[in-house]
Amino acid sequence: MLKNKYLKEWAKIVSYHFPDLSLPEVAGLATWSFGIVMTGSSSLTRVSEFIGRLNQENTNAVRQRLKEWYQEADAKTGKKRTAIDVTKCFAPLLQWILSMWNSEEKWLPLAVDSTNIGQHFTVLSVHVLYRGCGIPVAWKIVKGTEKGAWKPHWQQLFQSLKDVVPPEMQVVVSADRGLYADWLFDAICALNWHPFLRINYTGTYQIRGETEWQFLDKLVQKTGTSWSGIVTCFKTNPLNCTILARWDEGYKDPWLIVTDLLPQQGDALWYSLRSWIECSYRDIKSDGWQWHKTRLREPNRAERVWLAMAVATLWTITIGTDIEPHYLNNLSKELSPNHLDKKQDIPKKTVCKISCFLQGLIHILADLLNGKAISLTGLFPQPYHSTSAAAANTS
């Protein structure tokens, strides 16, 4: 089934990180994700054509095998057929990321958001934020026209990741103001993670120890100002929290962030990382896997293809990371103070003009054409947690 040596290498890596999947499930996930990266598409037709050519197989046979991988058990031929439970893959996927996470700060930024595929699907997803990109680690897909609350879906997604992150690692979860809800704040705190949720500037707040309620839109009234303090936010459905407020030049509205962190423990600037989840959606759609062109219409099947795209994204972003600056930095720490190279400045990294995602796509194709084995060296996040909060005017 897996004749190409690179496809076999990739299948071994995938199998190691998803030990609870059966051999056919691993083979399907590896084949799908490998084909997605090689073709730059999540199209069943394109991936089938490529794998058939690569493995010297009949394209229709490959197509049927890949199609059955995302189908429900009763839609498959043969006996004792099962369907992949995608939710059981979320924890191993996040564990895979953490196993490569090289950071002295012990800090993990996440974001939650939703995206639409026309009227066909709405995707609710949780992403690890990394160097201008995002890696999906949990998701729920519903029909675009489906009515009903999203609360149960978000709660299930968070529960699927429970106890995966080591307790010594600080997890900060950001979300835009359209998703704010007090139950979302509580659900994140229940995992011993830290909500970092933007809210609208309509409503009121009360500073701890005071009796007067004040309007949120008075917190920062002009650009270039910031404020932070411990408050009770909103008279209706009150929330005891910290507000981090900031209004920078070039922004139409201020950022008002509610969190459980103390004012001196957080910085509103961290919220700027949230935009990376939007970059992630572009990578999954028009910039990368062409998901916006999908012909799938069944949410359960779409969720399984999302698993393949998430694995493909992880591979691509990992390879797209330039490890040279990290190597030079670590080498500098190990050298003696009098070493010649220690006295010289470490060469500055040139500005990256393309994302880790696109750079990874290029590097993977070039490496395989040059006969190099598949190797995931690691993830090296930028030290955003050390961003100074000193500029905030703490009340």
Secondary structure, DSSP 8 states (H G I E B T S, - for coil): ---SHHHHHHHHHHHHH-TTS-HHHHHHHHHHHHHHHHHT---HHHHHHHHHHHHT--HHHHHHHHHHHHS-GGGSSSSS-----THHHHHHHHHHHHHTB--TT-EEEEEEEEEEETTTEEEEEEEEEETTEEEEEEEEEEETT--S-SHHHHHHHHHHTTTTS-TTSEEEEEE-GGG--HHHHHHHHHTT-EEEEE--S-SEEEETT----EEGGGS--STTEEEEEEEEE-SSS-EEEEEEEEE-TT-SS-EEEEESS-GGG--GGGGGGGGHHHHHHHHHTTTTT-GGG-----HHHHHHHHHHHHHHHHHHHHHTS--HHHHHHHHHHHS-TT-GGGGS---------S-HHHHHHHHHHHHHHTT-------B----GGG---TTS-B-
